[in-house]
């Protein structure tokens, strides 16, 4: 891993943005590649989806919508240990996300004048589950559960077809079955985003996929580019980039824990970012030694080694933990671990992170599966303005205004005064039609 030595330097946020490592994600360039794909799906529907599956996934699906029997079979063949783990993950994620439901309160701003905040779920959502370098049943849980908790009435899942079956991975299908999701499509990549945005009819199977209102789920740069192209027609969660971990650690941290966590994120993708921020050169040295040892024996060694040696990963040396906090706040990591003597207090000082993992026994991999938190999180520094996936992504806020006649009369003159000041006299006249005595 490269080293960035910031000791003895006082840098502002702009300067930190310039020196800190970050994975390159050229969504703009990918958009040019994806635009014809999106247009093809919009124009030719199911025929385009089959052609694109053959081109990108190496298989022409016999069924774009997964038959119910395939979902049932995947659930029946699920290994008991995996079934139990998924069931517990679902339980915990559902419990945490239930706490996110907002309170739709009513405010009496004056006698007879009430404004009520009402939260309404979107009608229909499309949830994407990637299937490239790994299989992600956990992403099914993380996308489906918040939508269900929000009260969304219609949910559809899409995941790439496997070359040998023409269907999504059995673990994805089984997880959908456990969650009661029966509308699942064997469609991957940018074409899945387009299919959800525009809908399609499959004459071969007599299946109609209705357009959705919101699309969520992680994916590669082409999925991100497709989301950018359909944003505005539908809502999206984010343009997700490569996964990233930052760890703020002092000399009380166990270097083997730190190394294990860096490698665990690096195995996701050759572009994954792994950043250690520490004032301790002794810890940095020990971590690098253990990273090398772990990479040599891990199953995804080549992938992890590429990620850790890339320009997006680094060990950042700082003068002290206060300086380290400034660094991780500027970085705005998707996943931020705090492994310091005062981890809980330090975590409260962080303002920019997708999720914060406190202390030696809260590794990121726990959050990926069973913490109860959501693992669909903002990447690329977008944590400074964006949140992780949650119930809020599937709810709309509607304000309900209920004034009686005396309440309107009490503010009629003020409404007219403001309408006239803005040179919108018809606004005031709409009030005078109800309160004739309101002056201008």
N, C-alpha and C positions, 0 to 999 in steps of 0.2 A: 504494500500500500504506500502511496506517496505521502509525504509529510508536508504540512503547511505550518510554519512556525510564526505565530502571531504574538509571541512574547515581546514585550517592550514596545508594542504598537497600539495606539488608540485609534480605532477605526469606526467611522460612522456606518449606518446601515447601508448606504449606497456602496461604500467601499467594501463592506463585508459581502454584499451581493456579488461584487466583482471577483473576489478572491476565493469564495467558497465553491467547492465542486458541485456540479449538477449534471445529471444525465441530459444528453441532447435529445429533444423530442420535436422534430420538425413537422408539426401538424399541417402547417401551410403547404409544404411540399407534398405530403401524403394526400392532401385534399384534391390535388390535381389528378392523382391516381384513382381516388375513390369516387370522384364526381361522376364518371361514366358508369360506374357500378350502380350507384344510387339511381341514376337516370334510367338505367336498364331495368332495374327492379320496378321502378315506378311505371315504366311503359309496358313491360311484358309480364310482370307479376311472377306467377309460379314457374313459367317456362324459364325465365331468367334465373330464378333461384336454383333450379335443377342444373342449368348450364354452369352456373357459378360454383356450385358444390362440386361438380365434376372437375372444374378447372382448379379450384383451390384446395379441395379436401380429398380429391382422388376417388370420389364415389358419386354416383348419381342416385339419390335417395328414391326408393320406390314410394315412400310416403313422406311428404313434407311434415304433416302433423303425425306425431307418434301415435300409433294405435293404442287403445286402452289396454290390450292384452300385453303389449311390450312393457308398459308401466307396471302392470301387476306382476309380470314375471320378474322384472328387476327387483321389485320389493320383496318378492318371495325368496329370491336367491341371495339377498343381502346377508352378509356374514353377521352373526349375532353381536359380536363385539363392536362392529361398525354401526349396526342398528342402534345399540345402546348409546354409543357416543353421539350419534346424530340426534337421538331423542333428547339427550341431556343438553346438547347444544341448542336445540330448538326451545327447550324449556327455559334455559337461561336467557337466550336472546329475546324471547317473548316477554319475560318478566322485566328486563331492562327497558325494552322499547315501550311497554305499557306505561311506564313512568313518564314517557315523553308526551303523552297525550295532553294537549293544552286545555286549559280551563276556559270555556266560552262564557265569560261573565257579562253581566249587564251593568252599565253605569248610568245612574240617574244624574244627568248634568244639571238639571233644574226640575222643579215640579212639572210633571206631565211631559218631560223631555228625556227619552231613553235611547241609548245606543247600545246595541247588543253585538258582541263578537261571536260569530258563528263559524265553526270549522267544518268544512265539507270535504270528504274524500274525492279525489278525481275519479272519473267513471271507469277508466280502464288503463292498465299499465303493461308495458313490455319489459321483461327482465332478462338481461343477457348474462349468460354464464360462459366464460371462455373455455377453450379446450385445446390449447396448443401444447406447450411444453409440459403441462401437468393437467390433472383433472381436479375440478373444484366443486365437490358437493357442498363444501362450506359456503361457497358464494351463492348457492341456491338458498340456503338458510338466511344469509345476510340480506338478500334482496327480497325474498318472499315474505318473511316474518314481519318486517316493518309495514309493508303494504297491507298485509292482513290485519295487523293491529290498527292501522289507520282506517280500516273499514272499506277498502277498495273492493268493489263488487266483481270485477273481471280482471283476472291475472293470466298472462301468457308468458311462458319461458321459452327462450331459444338458446340452443347450444350446438356447436358444430357436429355434423355426422361423422362417425368413425368409419375408416376405410373398409373394415371387415363386415360391418353390419348395416351401414347407411343410417344408423340411429345415433343419437347422443350417447355418451358413455353411460354404462349401466348404473354407476354410482350417482350420476346426475338424475337419471330417470327414477331411481329408487328414492332419492331424497324428495323429488317432486311428489311422488306417490305418498310418502310419509306426511307431507304437508298438505295433501289433498288437492294438489294442482294437477288437473288433467289436460290442460291445453299446453302442449309442449311441441316445439317445432325443431326439426333437424336442419337448422340453418345457422351458419356461422358468420363471423366477421362483419364487415361493413354491410353486407347484404341483409343480415338480420336486422340491423338498425333501420335500413330502408324498408324492409318488410313490415316492421312495426309502425313506422311513420306513415306509410301510405296504404297499408293493408294489401291483400291480394286474394284472388279466388283461384282455387286449384280444381280445374275441371276434371282432372284424372281421378281425384278422390271425392269430389263434391264438397270440398272443404272451403270455407270462407274465413279468412283471418281479418277481423275488423281492425281499422286503425286504432292506435292507442293515444292517450293523452300525455303520458310520461314514459320515458325510457331511462332505465338505470342499469348499472352493472359495469364491471371493469372490462378491459380489453386492451389490445395493442394500439399502436399509433393509427392504424387504419380504422379501427372502431372509433377512436377519438375523432378522427377526421370526419367520419360519417355523422357522428353526433353533431359536430359543428355545422354540417350542411343542412341538417333537418331542424336544428334549434330555431325556435320561433314557430314552426309548424307544430312541434311538440315540446314539452319540457324535458330537460335532461338533468342528470345528477351532476356530472362533471366530465371534462375531457381528461380522463385518467392517463397518467404517464407511468413510466417504470416505477416499481416499488422502491421505497427508500427507508432506511433506518438511521437515526442519529442517536448516539449514546453519550450523555454527559456523565463522566465518571471521575472520581478522585482516587487517592491511593488506598481507600478502604474497599474498593471494588475487587471482586474476584476476577482475575484476568481470564480464567477459563470460561466463566459465565459470559463475559463481554465478548470473547472470541467466538463462543458458540452462537451468540445472538447475531453477530455480524455475518457469520457464515450462513445462518439459517435464512437470512434475507437474501444473501447473495445467490443462493441456489435457485431463486425464482426465475432469474433472467440474466443474460450477460450484460444487460444495461442497468441492472439493479444497483442502487447506490447504498454504500455502507460507510458511515462517518463516525469516527470516535473523536470526541472533544474532551481534552483532559489537561490539567496543569501538571500531571505527573509523568515525567519521562520514563521512570521505572515501570509504571503501569503500561505505557505505550509500548515499551520494548517487550514486556512480558506478553502482552496481547498479540503483538505481531508474531512472536514465536509460536504461540498456541494456535493462531489462525493458520499459519503454514502447516502445522501438524494436522489440524482438523481437515483442511482442504485436501490434503494428500489422501485421506481415507474416506471422505464422504462420497455418497453414491453419485451426486451431481458435481463431481470434482471440477471438470472442465468449465462448466457453466459458472460455478462459484469463483474459480480462479480468475476467469475473464472479468467478472464483475468487480472483484476486489482489486485487481490490478488496473482497472480503468480509471480514466480521469474523473469519473463521477464519485469515486471513493477516496477517502483520505483519513489520516490521523492529523487532527488539528491541535497543536499545542498552544495553550493560553497561560497567562500569568496566574490566574486564580479562578475560582468557580464563578465569581461575579462576571468576569470577562467571558467565561464559558457560557453563562446564561445569555449574554448579549449575542454570542455567536449562534446558539441554537435557536434563539428567537428570530434572528435574521434569516436563518436557514429555513425555518418553518417546515419541519419534517413531517412526512406522513405518519411515521411512528417515531416517538421520542422516548427513550428510556432514560431514567434518572437513577444512577447507581452511585450515590454519594452518602456520606454519613448522615446528612440531613435531607434525605431524598423527598420526604413529604412536604417539607417547607419549601424546598427548591421548586417542586412541581407547581406549587401555588403561584410562583412568580413567573411562570411561563405563560405567554399570551398567544403564541403562534405554534400550533402543532395539531395534527389531525387527531391523534390520541396520545396520551401520556401514560407511561408504564412506570410505576413507582416502586423502587427498591429491588432487591436481588431476586425476589420470588414472583415478579410480574413480567415475565418475558413476553416479547411481541408474539411469539408462537401461541401463547395462551389466548391472546386477543384474536388471533386468526381463527380459533376454533371454539373455545369454551369459556371465555371470560364473561360473556353476555353482552359485551360491546359489539359494535359493528366493524367489520374489517374493510368495508368500502369507504376509503378515506381520501382526502385531498392530497395531491402530489405536486411536485414541481414548485413548491413554495406557495401554492394557492391556499394553504392553511391560514394565511394571514387574512383572508376574506371569505373562505369557504368552510363548510362543515362536512363531517362524515355523513354517510347515508343514515337516515332515520325516518321516523314517522312523519316529520315535517315535510319530507320530499313528496309525500303523497296526499297532502292536505292543502286546501285553499282556504284562505281567511275571507269571510264575507261579513261586512258590517251591515247590521239591520237597524235602520233609523225609524223611530216611532215617536212622533211629536203630536200632542193634541192641539186644539185651536188656541187656547190661552198661551201654551208654550211657544208656538210660532209667533203669536202676536207680541210676545215679550222681546223677541229679537228682530222683529220685522224691519224696524227702522235701521238697525245696524246692517242687516243683509242688504237693504237698498243702498245704504251709504257705500258699502264695499263694492256692490255691483256698478254703481255710478263711477266710482274711482277707477275701476278697471275698464270703463267704457263698454260695459255689457248691460245696457239698460233693460233688456228683455228678462235678464235674471231677476232684477228687482220687480219688474212688472208681474212675474210669476208669483211673487209673494203678495204684491198689492191686490192681485185677483182674489186672494183669500183674506187679506187684511187691508181693506180699502183705506183705512185711516193712516197707513204707514206713509210717512212723508219722504220726499227725495232730498 
